[in-house]
Every structure is written in structure tokens, then in C-alpha cells.
């Protein structure tokens, strides 16, 4: 086996950057961090936009390759460097994996949680929209019951007995929802609690959210 190519992660401080740090730690890969933040202006530099013209974090550099979009990063790295984190292409398990990843990123991340962020945390940029916030919370509560049923019937993970990148994505959305005090079914609270005991999750969380960890220690 050849030497591992140099890996650099750009970005800390968001749920989406947590995914990149977490998957790399699950895979046992060494990497460097460029601790730039969202909406700090750092993603607008010419150097960063050469890596990601969308000016978004995270970005994972592997040698001369740049990976963008957190769900794609999880799947690409899991396929390339992992065992069991991503099911093999064309398998039935892979079809279910893709289904859960796409559902999580559209129905939970983009259509509900990010709506709450845009019109809550970022209301000064995007405007207050109390009806949109209420609708997003209600829609999240409805959609997330699907995952709760899946875990209850087939668990302990989304694909059954094996932890996968789909669980990584769902858990980060549950973290996001809990931070926003959005109700989460008890089955998913317990599921999230089990996954949060994984050493890779704890290490990635501390690295990605140093201010939160420092704040907890100082209280």
C-alpha cells in the first residue's frame, strides 16, 4: 500500500464541517485543518474559491483534488478509504444507503433545518419569517418520524446492524435539531446517544466546536 496522500480539511464550527472531520476520524486518516469559519469572509478569498467556487465549507483536499459538499465528502471518503462505512456499488444495501443520505440532506438538512437557520440565526440577512419557521419545525417533526420508525423496526442503525455514512449524516441533523430545541422522537434521542459514544464522534465534535467544548469546561 502506498503512502496516504496529504489531506486538508477547510472549515470548522458548523454541522456540515463536523461531517468531514467525523468521517476522517472514523476512517483513521490523518489530516490538517484550516480553521476558517462560515460567513467570516474567508471563503470569499481567491485562494479558497479556486478550491470551491461555491465559497462554502467544508472542503477536503486530497493531494491535488478538492472534495466539496458534506454528504458527497462522507460517501467519497468512505468508498475510497473505508470498510463498511459505505456499502458497495449496485448492492441492495447501497440503494438503501443512497436513499437515506438523499432524504436526510433534502428533507431534514435543506428543507427544514437550514430554513430555521436562515430565518432564525441569520434573520438579519434573510429576513424574519415566523410562518416559515413554524412550518419548517412542523415538517421536520413529521419527516423525522420516518427515521424513528426505521430505527425501531430494523435498528440499531439505518442499514440494520452496521453503522454507515447515512447514520453520520442523520446524527448531525439530530444534533442540529436538538440545538434548536426542535422535538426529536425518543427512539432517535436514544439512537443519537448511542452514536455519540463513538470515539470518532467525540474527537471530531471537540475539534470542530472548540468554543462549545471550552464553554462546557468553564461552566
N, C-alpha and C positions, 0 to 999 in steps of 0.2 A: 504493500500500500504506500502511495506517495505521501508527501508532506501535506498537511492541511493548508489550503490557501488562506491568506490573511483575510480576516473577517472584521468588518467595522459596522457598528450599529449607530445610525444617526437618530437621535431623539430619545428623550425621557419625559416622564411626567403626565402621560395620558394612558388611557386604557389601551389604545391602539399600539403605542410603543411597548407597553407591557407584553403584548403578544410576541413581539420579536425577541425580547430578552428572555422570555419564558421558554420559547421553543428551542433557542440555542442552549439553554441550560438543561432542558430535558435531553437534548442530544449530546451533552457533554462536550460542546465545542468551545474553544477559547476564542475570545473576541475583544476588540477595543470598543470604547463608547465615545461618541461625540455628543456631549450632553446639551444639545440645543433643545429649546422648547418651542411649543406651538404658539403662534401669534406673537412672537418676540421680534420678528423681522429677520431672524437668522435664516429662515427658509427661503427668503427672497433674494439672497445673495446669488451672484452669477455662478459661483462655485457649486452651491447646493443645487441650483436649478439645472446645472449640467448633469447632475445625478437624477433628479426628479423634476421635470418641467412643471409638474402639478404643484410644486412648492409645499409638499406635505411630508410629515413624518408618520411612521418610521421609513427609513431606507436602510437596507442591509447591503453593504458592499462585500462581494466575494471576489478577491483578485480584481480584475478589471470589469466585473459585472455588477450591476446595481439592480437589486430587487426592491419593488415597491408594492404597496397595498398589503395591509397586515395579514389578511386571510391568505392571499397568494404567497406571502413570505412563509407562513406556517406550513402550507402544503408543499411548496417547493423544497424547503429545507428538510421537511420530514421525509419526502421521497428520496432526496439526494443523499442524506446522511443517516437516516434513521432506520429502525426496525420496529414495525407495528404501529408507529405513530400515524402513518397514512397507509390505508390498505392498497394492495396492488391494483394497477390499472385494469379495467374491464371486469373486475370482480364484482359480485353482488354487494360485498361489504363496501367497495369503493363507491358504488352508486348511492348507498345509504349515507356514506360519509359526505359526498358532494351535496346531497340533498340537505343534510343538517347544516353544513357550512353555509350554503347559499341562503337557507332560511334564516339562520342566525344573523348574517350580515345584512339582509334586506329587512326582514320583519322586525328584528329587535334593534340592531345597531343603527341602521339608517332611518327607518320609518318611525321609530318611536324614541329611542334614547337620544339620538342626535337632534331630533326636533325639540326635545326638552332642553338640550344644551343650547341650541340656537336661540330659543325664545325665553330661556331662563338665565343661565350663566352669561350668555352673550347677547342679552336683550338690547344692550346699548348699541350693538352693531346691526342686529337683525330685526329689532322691534319687539315690543311686548305683544303676546298673542295668547291670552289666557284660555281661549276656547281650543286653540291648537294644543296647548299644554295638557288640558284636561282630556282631549281626545287621544293624545299620544299615550297618556297614562292608562286610559281605559283599554286601548288597543294592545298595549304591552301585556296587561293583565290577562286579556283574552288569549293572545297568542302563546304566552309562556306556559299556559296550562297544557298545551300540546307536548312540550318537552317534559313537563312533570308527569304526564301520563306515560310517556315513553320510558322514563327512568323507573317509574313504579312497576311497569309491566315487564320490562326487559333488562333493567339495570344490571350492575350498578353504574354503567356508563351508557352513553348514547348508542354505541355499537354493541352493547352487551357486556362481555367480560373484560374488554380491552380498552384502556384509556387511549384516546386519539386526539388529533388536532381539532376535531369537532368539539370535544369536551373543553379544550383550551379556549376556543372562541366563545362557547356558551358561558363558561365560568367568568370570563372577563366582562361579559354583558351583565351577568348577575351581580358582579362587583359594582358595576356602574349603576345598576338599578338600586341596589342597597344604599349606595352613597347618596342617591337622590330620594331615598326613603319611599321608593315605589314598592308596594306589596309584592312579595315573592312567595309562591306556594311552599308549604313546609317541606314537601318532598325535594324541592330544589334548594332550599336552605340547607337541608341535610347533605344533599349531593355536593353543593359548593363547599360545605365544611369538610367533607372527606377529601376533596381535591386540594383544598388549601393546605392540607398537611404534607403535600408532596414537597420534598426539599427544593426542587427546581422552582416551584411557585414561590415559596418563601424568599429564596435568594433573589429571584427576579423582581418580586414586589419591592423588596428593600432597596434594590439598586435603582429601580425605575421611579420610585416615590420616596426619595431620601428625606424630603421635608415632612412627609406624613410620619415616617418612622421616627425621625428626630423629635417630632411633636409628641408622639406617643411616649417616648422615653423621658420627655421633660415634664410630663404632667404630674 
